[in-house]
Amino acid sequence: MANEVPAKTHGVGVFLELRKRLQSGLLIVGKDVAQTPADVAVTSGDSSLHIRTPRGVLYLTLPAGVAFEQGSCIPTPAGESCGEELHFRLRISVERSTDEDSSASMMKTLRAKKAYCFYCQGCMTRLLEDRVFNRVLPLPNGNWNAIVDDWCCHPDPFANKKLLPRAEDCLMGDSFVLLARDGSCEQTLTEEVSPVGTEDSQDPKKPCRRLALISCASCSSVLGEAVTPETLKLYVTQVVVEPAVGDRKPEASLNRSLFVERTVAARLLELSNSLSTYHFSVQTPDGKAFLLLWLLNSDSIIASVPETRVGTESSNGSPALHSPSPRAARALKLLYIACSDTGIQQRDIVTSWEVSVIGHPVVLPLKVCEELLQVMDDSNSTLPTSMRCMRSYE
């Protein structure tokens, strides 16, 4: 999941992955761009990487503090993809910096005693006016009910009880915030009761669970749920939170796919660092697993250039005015499986995850789960063929 989503293409011309911690990189060049390793030469420029092929020179802009070590690019076996791709290993140097060049998520920006405004991500309508929280507290992680018996030597004191915020509290879950409803919500939010899940075929008397869905009054986008008549649950993928500073208006809304990608990537990284886990089960509000994610690493810097864009530079050696230099961007490297996949090997993996309960649950609305899967499929389609799957994972 990269910070920038490249356009979908029929073939990857040049792909670059740099690992900051390992200070090494993998360069893949399609056979449609260069036929032999001798056709490829890599040099460094001012904050950029120059890749010379028979089609011309491709300029890749590198993040600040990352530099290519001259003469370190060497051919390496491409395995089963040797008929389609050329692989090269290279070395980089990385300046030590505390700046991780990534924007903090909403969970990291919320602070007590400061005023915030909540906006609908879809239409940027202001939903909640100048909220000041006396307390901003994290909720127990998603598995807390399952292990509560290990905390107590007497019957569960939390049985049939919900953890709810007080009037000036903000409680933060893994993928949502809980807030108290106030008078400003009446004009900007609408509420509709909707069934979740299906009837139990083995127990027809068991009713289908229902949720009170909260939507934006302006664009009808579903923002979250009404946990109680006094409590709102807003998902981080549905709202934008900014400090309340005078009459300042927020910037225009990001592309929806890009917003979902950045928001989920930031939360996965934060949860992985705080919980020391790398397995996540993306679930719908009814507790049904939709997507299994395995976080491999978070220090990758990637650039993927379609075959059709390699060689579009002008004849004088500088990038054409209409074709800016591709930029390498920070990304999370994930393996994933959609739980709806009907393949035998995929079903076995899904079953093993469910039996072992190894995936930390991350709950998102069904539509957002579908959007996330589409984002990941689109991102995967921009990778070279040799990197699109690993065993039964994508």
Backbone torsions as a table, in degrees:
resi	resn	phi	psi	omega
1	MET	NA	107.3	-176.7
2	ALA	-94.4	166.0	177.0
3	ASN	-74.8	-20.3	179.2
4	GLU	-128.3	134.1	-177.0
5	VAL	-96.6	109.9	178.6
6	PRO	-68.5	158.4	178.2
7	ALA	-67.3	145.9	178.3
8	LYS	-69.7	139.6	-177.5
9	THR	-138.2	169.9	177.1
10	HIS	-83.1	-23.2	-179.1
11	GLY	-156.5	145.9	178.5
12	VAL	-90.6	125.8	179.0
13	GLY	-84.3	-51.3	179.3
14	VAL	-137.3	131.8	177.0
15	PHE	-130.1	135.6	-179.0
16	LEU	-129.9	129.9	171.5
17	GLU	-127.4	122.5	177.1
18	LEU	-111.2	138.6	176.7
19	ARG	-110.0	114.0	-174.9
20	LYS	-65.5	-42.6	-177.3
21	ARG	-69.5	-40.0	-179.9
22	LEU	-82.2	-14.1	-177.3
23	GLN	51.9	46.1	178.5
24	SER	-142.2	172.0	-178.2
25	GLY	-152.9	162.3	176.2
26	LEU	-122.8	125.9	176.9
27	LEU	-113.6	127.9	178.7
28	ILE	-121.2	127.8	179.3
29	VAL	-121.7	126.8	179.6
30	GLY	-68.6	149.4	-179.7
31	LYS	-66.5	-16.8	174.9
32	ASP	-73.8	-17.1	-179.9
33	VAL	-98.4	-42.1	179.7
34	ALA	-145.1	139.0	-175.4
35	GLN	-89.6	-34.2	-176.2
36	THR	-133.5	160.4	176.8
37	PRO	-58.1	-29.7	180.0
38	ALA	-66.7	-18.4	179.9
39	ASP	-79.8	-6.7	-173.9
40	VAL	-117.3	130.8	175.1
41	ALA	-133.9	135.2	-176.7
42	VAL	-120.0	127.9	175.6
43	THR	-134.5	170.6	-179.2
44	SER	-111.9	150.5	173.9
45	GLY	-124.7	-161.8	178.5
46	ASP	-75.2	101.2	-179.1
47	SER	59.2	33.2	180.0
48	SER	-151.2	164.8	177.1
49	LEU	-117.6	129.7	-179.2
50	HIS	-107.0	118.5	-178.7
51	ILE	-113.5	109.7	-177.4
52	ARG	-94.7	125.6	177.4
53	THR	-130.4	172.4	176.8
54	PRO	-57.1	-19.8	179.4
55	ARG	-84.9	-10.5	-177.3
56	GLY	130.2	-164.5	-177.5
57	VAL	-105.1	129.8	175.8
58	LEU	-103.0	128.5	-179.0
59	TYR	-104.1	119.3	176.8
60	LEU	-110.5	121.5	178.7
61	THR	-78.8	127.2	-178.8
62	LEU	-96.8	152.0	175.8
63	PRO	-63.1	157.5	178.7
64	ALA	-59.5	137.2	178.4
65	GLY	88.3	-2.0	179.2
66	VAL	-112.4	127.3	-177.9
67	ALA	-137.6	145.3	177.9
68	PHE	-82.7	137.3	176.5
69	GLU	-85.6	115.9	-176.2
70	GLN	-55.8	136.9	175.6
71	GLY	78.1	7.1	-176.3
72	SER	-94.1	-4.1	-177.1
73	CYS	-81.8	118.1	-179.5
74	ILE	-131.6	146.6	178.2
75	PRO	-65.2	150.0	177.9
76	THR	-140.8	152.6	-178.3
77	PRO	-59.0	142.3	-179.7
78	ALA	-100.6	1.9	177.8
79	GLY	63.3	-136.6	-176.8
80	GLU	-66.8	-15.4	-177.9
81	SER	-96.1	13.3	-175.6
82	CYS	-63.0	-22.9	179.0
83	GLY	-78.2	-15.0	-176.5
84	GLU	-116.7	-23.1	-170.7
85	GLU	-136.5	153.6	168.6
86	LEU	-109.8	132.0	-178.7
87	HIS	-113.4	141.1	177.9
88	PHE	-136.3	143.6	171.6
89	ARG	-104.2	145.6	178.9
90	LEU	-147.2	165.6	179.9
91	ARG	-112.9	146.9	176.3
92	ILE	-130.4	161.4	172.0
93	SER	-116.4	140.5	-176.2
94	VAL	-126.8	123.5	175.8
95	GLU	-72.4	133.6	178.7
96	ARG	-68.0	129.6	-178.8
97	SER	-151.8	144.8	176.5
98	THR	-82.2	-12.4	179.6
99	ASP	-83.8	116.0	-178.1
100	GLU	-91.7	12.7	177.6
101	ASP	44.2	37.2	175.2
102	SER	-131.2	140.2	-179.4
103	SER	-74.5	142.6	179.6
104	ALA	-71.6	148.6	178.1
105	SER	-77.9	171.6	179.1
106	MET	-57.7	-36.5	-178.4
107	MET	-62.5	-31.0	-178.2
108	LYS	-83.1	-21.5	-174.8
109	THR	-90.6	-24.3	-177.7
110	LEU	-68.7	130.8	179.6
111	ARG	-136.9	152.5	176.6
112	ALA	-72.1	153.5	175.7
113	LYS	69.1	14.3	176.2
114	LYS	-122.1	150.0	-177.2
115	ALA	-91.3	137.3	-179.4
116	TYR	-133.7	152.4	172.5
117	CYS	-116.8	139.9	178.8
118	PHE	-107.7	130.7	-178.2
119	TYR	-121.1	149.4	171.7
120	CYS	-71.1	128.3	-177.8
121	GLN	-67.7	-28.4	-176.7
122	GLY	-72.8	-44.2	-175.6
123	CYS	-123.1	-0.2	178.6
124	MET	60.1	27.8	171.4
125	THR	-72.8	136.5	178.9
126	ARG	-72.6	122.5	-175.5
127	LEU	-96.2	-47.2	-177.1
128	LEU	-125.1	130.1	-174.9
129	GLU	-90.9	130.2	167.6
130	ASP	33.7	63.8	178.0
131	ARG	-81.7	126.4	174.7
132	VAL	-115.8	122.5	-176.8
133	PHE	-102.4	131.1	173.4
134	ASN	-74.3	-31.4	179.6
135	ARG	-136.7	135.5	171.7
136	VAL	-123.3	107.6	-169.5
137	LEU	-127.5	143.6	175.8
138	PRO	-80.4	142.6	172.0
139	LEU	-82.0	158.3	172.8
140	PRO	-57.6	153.9	-177.7
141	ASN	-65.8	170.0	-170.6
142	GLY	-60.2	-17.5	-177.9
143	ASN	-99.9	13.5	-170.2
144	TRP	-63.7	-33.8	179.4
145	ASN	-64.2	-33.8	-176.1
146	ALA	-71.8	-25.2	-176.1
147	ILE	-112.7	10.6	-177.1
148	VAL	-64.1	-28.3	178.6
149	ASP	-63.9	-25.5	179.1
150	ASP	-76.4	-16.0	-179.3
151	TRP	-88.7	-30.0	-168.6
152	CYS	-115.3	145.4	175.8
153	CYS	-100.2	7.5	179.5
154	HIS	-135.2	173.2	-177.5
155	PRO	-51.8	147.4	-176.1
156	ASP	-53.1	112.6	179.8
157	PRO	-75.2	-12.1	-178.1
158	PHE	-98.9	4.3	-176.8
159	ALA	-58.2	130.9	177.3
160	ASN	60.9	23.8	177.9
161	LYS	-121.0	144.6	177.9
162	LYS	-107.8	146.5	174.6
163	LEU	-88.1	110.1	-173.7
164	LEU	-121.1	150.5	-179.5
165	PRO	-78.9	153.1	169.2
166	ARG	-80.5	-177.9	-172.4
167	ALA	-57.2	-36.9	-176.5
168	GLU	-119.0	36.5	177.9
169	ASP	-106.2	155.1	167.5
170	CYS	-130.9	113.3	179.3
171	LEU	-102.8	129.3	-172.9
172	MET	-108.9	121.5	173.1
173	GLY	-94.2	-170.9	-179.2
174	ASP	-68.0	-32.3	-176.3
175	SER	-137.1	14.7	-176.8
176	PHE	-154.9	169.1	171.4
177	VAL	-125.3	147.0	175.4
178	LEU	-107.2	127.7	-178.3
179	LEU	-132.3	154.3	172.8
180	ALA	-79.6	138.1	177.8
181	ARG	-75.6	140.8	175.6
182	ASP	-131.1	-176.2	-175.0
183	GLY	-63.8	-26.3	-178.3
184	SER	-69.4	-14.1	-177.9
185	CYS	-76.8	-23.1	-170.8
186	GLU	-64.1	-33.9	-177.0
187	GLN	-88.2	-21.9	-172.8
188	THR	-106.9	-16.6	-176.3
189	LEU	-121.9	147.3	173.4
190	THR	-121.7	158.0	-176.7
191	GLU	-130.2	136.9	179.9
192	GLU	-144.8	131.6	179.3
193	VAL	-81.8	129.6	-176.9
194	SER	-135.7	139.0	177.0
195	PRO	-70.2	148.1	177.0
196	VAL	-124.3	128.3	-178.9
197	GLY	82.8	-168.2	-177.7
198	THR	-127.0	166.5	177.6
199	GLU	-63.2	145.1	177.8
200	ASP	-78.8	112.7	-176.2
201	SER	-64.6	-27.6	-179.6
202	GLN	-86.1	-15.4	179.6
203	ASP	-138.8	80.7	-175.3
204	PRO	-63.9	-16.6	179.2
205	LYS	-79.1	-15.7	-179.5
206	LYS	-76.3	116.2	-175.9
207	PRO	-72.7	154.5	175.3
208	CYS	-73.2	131.1	-179.0
209	ARG	-67.5	144.5	-177.9
210	ARG	-122.1	146.4	177.6
211	LEU	-120.9	144.8	172.6
212	ALA	-91.7	97.4	-175.4
213	LEU	-78.0	136.4	178.1
214	ILE	-103.8	128.1	-177.8
215	SER	-127.6	160.2	175.4
216	CYS	-73.8	130.1	-179.2
217	ALA	-68.0	-22.9	-176.8
218	SER	-83.4	-45.7	-174.6
219	CYS	-118.8	-1.6	177.2
220	SER	68.4	13.9	175.8
221	SER	-69.1	134.6	177.6
222	VAL	-72.6	125.9	-175.6
223	LEU	-105.4	-26.3	-177.1
224	GLY	170.1	-143.9	-174.9
225	GLU	-138.1	157.8	169.4
226	ALA	-96.9	100.6	-177.9
227	VAL	-64.4	-41.9	171.4
228	THR	-138.2	170.8	177.7
229	PRO	-58.5	-20.5	-177.7
230	GLU	-106.0	-2.9	-171.9
231	THR	-127.5	131.3	177.6
232	LEU	-106.2	139.7	169.6
233	LYS	-112.8	114.6	-179.8
234	LEU	-112.6	126.5	-178.7
235	TYR	-80.4	142.7	-175.1
236	VAL	-66.8	-20.0	178.9
237	THR	-82.3	-4.5	-174.1
238	GLN	-112.4	-14.1	-175.5
239	VAL	-130.4	155.4	173.6
240	VAL	-114.8	130.3	-178.9
241	VAL	-116.3	127.8	179.6
242	GLU	-136.7	149.5	176.1
243	PRO	-58.9	141.8	178.2
244	ALA	-82.5	104.9	-178.9
245	VAL	-124.0	99.0	178.6
246	GLY	56.0	-136.0	-180.0
247	ASP	-99.8	16.7	-177.6
248	ARG	-60.8	131.2	179.0
249	LYS	-97.9	146.8	-179.9
250	PRO	-70.1	160.0	177.0
251	GLU	-66.9	162.7	179.0
252	ALA	-57.0	146.7	-177.6
253	SER	-61.1	140.3	175.7
254	LEU	-68.1	157.8	168.2
255	ASN	-48.7	133.7	-173.0
256	ARG	-57.0	-47.8	-179.0
257	SER	-61.4	-40.7	-179.8
258	LEU	-67.1	-38.3	178.5
259	PHE	-64.8	-46.0	178.6
260	VAL	-60.5	-43.5	-178.7
261	GLU	-61.6	-49.9	-177.8
262	ARG	-65.7	-42.1	-176.8
263	THR	-65.9	-47.5	-179.1
264	VAL	-67.6	-40.0	178.9
265	ALA	-60.9	-43.3	179.5
266	ALA	-63.2	-41.9	-179.3
267	ARG	-68.6	-40.6	178.5
268	LEU	-61.1	-41.3	-179.6
269	LEU	-66.8	-42.5	179.1
270	GLU	-65.2	-42.4	179.3
271	LEU	-66.5	-39.6	179.0
272	SER	-62.8	-42.2	-179.7
273	ASN	-69.5	-37.8	-176.0
274	SER	-82.0	-30.9	-176.2
275	LEU	-105.6	-4.9	-177.2
276	SER	53.8	46.1	177.2
277	THR	-127.4	152.9	-179.0
278	TYR	-126.0	2.0	-179.8
279	HIS	-113.9	130.7	-177.9
280	PHE	-133.3	139.2	175.3
281	SER	-112.1	106.8	178.7
282	VAL	-79.1	120.3	-172.7
283	GLN	-122.9	156.0	172.5
284	THR	-85.2	165.7	-176.7
285	PRO	-58.3	-20.2	177.8
286	ASP	-84.9	7.1	176.9
287	GLY	84.0	8.9	-179.1
288	LYS	-88.8	127.0	180.0
289	ALA	-67.5	134.1	-179.3
290	PHE	-112.9	-36.5	-173.1
291	LEU	-149.0	134.5	176.3
292	LEU	-106.9	129.1	-177.3
293	LEU	-121.8	138.3	177.2
294	TRP	-125.6	108.2	-178.7
295	LEU	-79.0	116.0	-178.5
296	LEU	-87.0	-49.3	178.0
297	ASN	-161.1	159.9	-177.5
298	SER	-122.2	11.2	-176.9
299	ASP	-107.0	13.7	-178.6
300	SER	-77.9	144.2	170.8
301	ILE	-123.0	121.4	-173.8
302	ILE	-126.5	157.0	170.4
303	ALA	-146.3	131.8	179.6
304	SER	-126.1	119.2	-175.8
305	VAL	-115.0	120.5	179.2
306	PRO	-59.4	151.7	179.1
307	GLU	-58.8	-32.2	-178.4
308	THR	-72.3	-16.6	-178.8
309	ARG	-99.8	-6.1	178.0
310	VAL	-80.6	122.6	-178.9
311	GLY	95.8	17.6	179.4
312	THR	-93.2	4.3	180.0
313	GLU	-70.1	158.5	179.1
314	SER	-74.5	164.5	-173.3
315	SER	-68.9	-18.2	-178.4
316	ASN	-85.8	6.0	174.0
317	GLY	93.3	-2.6	177.7
318	SER	-108.1	153.1	-179.6
319	PRO	-59.4	142.2	178.3
320	ALA	-64.7	152.9	-176.5
321	LEU	-62.6	-32.9	-177.1
322	HIS	-86.5	-1.4	-175.9
323	SER	-132.4	86.0	-179.3
324	PRO	-63.7	154.8	-179.4
325	SER	-61.4	132.1	175.4
326	PRO	-59.4	146.9	-176.2
327	ARG	-117.5	131.3	174.7
328	ALA	-76.9	134.2	-174.8
329	ALA	-128.3	152.7	177.9
330	ARG	-66.4	146.0	-177.6
331	ALA	-150.3	156.2	168.6
332	LEU	-95.2	137.5	178.1
333	LYS	-101.9	118.0	-173.5
334	LEU	-126.3	150.7	161.9
335	LEU	-105.9	144.4	-179.5
336	TYR	-147.9	155.1	175.9
337	ILE	-139.3	130.8	173.2
338	ALA	-80.8	128.9	-176.0
339	CYS	-67.1	-15.0	177.4
340	SER	-83.9	-4.8	179.9
341	ASP	-61.6	132.8	-176.1
342	THR	-94.8	0.6	178.8
343	GLY	-64.0	144.3	-176.7
344	ILE	-62.3	-46.3	-178.4
345	GLN	-65.2	-39.5	178.4
346	GLN	-65.2	-41.2	179.1
347	ARG	-63.5	-37.4	178.5
348	ASP	-63.8	-40.5	179.2
349	ILE	-66.1	-44.5	179.1
350	VAL	-59.3	-42.7	179.6
351	THR	-63.9	-41.7	-179.1
352	SER	-65.7	-36.9	176.3
353	TRP	-64.3	-42.5	-178.2
354	GLU	-67.1	-41.6	-178.4
355	VAL	-67.6	-41.9	-177.2
356	SER	-83.8	-13.5	-178.4
357	VAL	51.3	51.7	-176.2
358	ILE	-96.2	-8.2	-178.8
359	GLY	-97.0	122.4	176.5
360	HIS	-67.6	126.1	-174.8
361	PRO	-72.1	133.3	173.5
362	VAL	-126.3	109.7	-173.2
363	VAL	-91.2	130.0	177.2
364	LEU	-140.8	153.2	175.9
365	PRO	-58.1	151.1	-176.9
366	LEU	-54.4	-44.0	-179.0
367	LYS	-62.3	-38.2	179.1
368	VAL	-68.7	-37.6	175.6
369	CYS	-58.7	-42.7	178.7
370	GLU	-66.4	-39.6	177.2
371	GLU	-63.4	-41.4	-179.6
372	LEU	-63.9	-43.2	178.1
373	LEU	-61.8	-40.8	178.8
374	GLN	-64.7	-40.9	177.7
375	VAL	-59.5	-43.2	-178.0
376	MET	-70.9	-37.6	175.9
377	ASP	-64.1	-41.4	178.6
378	ASP	-63.9	-42.4	179.1
379	SER	-64.4	-41.4	-179.5
380	ASN	-64.5	-33.1	-178.1
381	SER	-69.2	-16.1	179.5
382	THR	-88.9	-3.8	-179.6
383	LEU	-85.2	157.3	171.7
384	PRO	-60.9	155.0	-177.4
385	THR	-54.5	-38.6	-175.9
386	SER	-69.3	-12.8	-176.1
387	MET	-113.4	6.6	-174.8
388	ARG	-83.9	-16.7	179.0
389	CYS	-150.2	156.7	176.8
390	MET	-143.2	112.1	-171.7
391	ARG	56.9	-119.5	-178.3
392	SER	-99.3	2.7	179.2
393	TYR	-94.6	157.5	170.0
394	GLU	-104.8	NA	NA
